[in-house]
Amino acid sequence: MKIFLVKTVVVFIAVFILFQLTIGSAINEIENSISSVSNSAKREMLKEKLKEEMKKGIEKENYFTEEERTLISKFLKKILKELELIDPNR
């Protein structure tokens, strides 16, 4: 009975350590990102950074290169074509 308890404790500790090294670290990262978004100071900093990036984008003459324009155009045309197949009444 004593050997069974020792083996059970060792297996439990090994599984716990394995869980913490794999899934536990991912959960901690998600918790940290959620807590940073819930912090009002971090949200304000994120808003300011987003505003700065939007201002930089507005100041640019062209948002995309010629290659990007053709790729996006083809992609949007394909999506519109597929949407027309889904709902032919529109």
Number of C-alpha atoms within 10 A of each C-alpha: 5 7 8 9 10 11 11 12 12 12 12 12 12 12 12 12 12 12 12 14 11 10 10 14 12 12 11 12 11 12 12 12 10 11 12 14 14 11 10 11 11 13 13 12 11 14 12 12 12 12 12 12 11 11 11 10 12 11 9 9 7 9 11 11 9 9 9 11 12 12 12 12 12 12 12 12 12 12 12 12 11 11 12 12 11 10 8 7 6 7
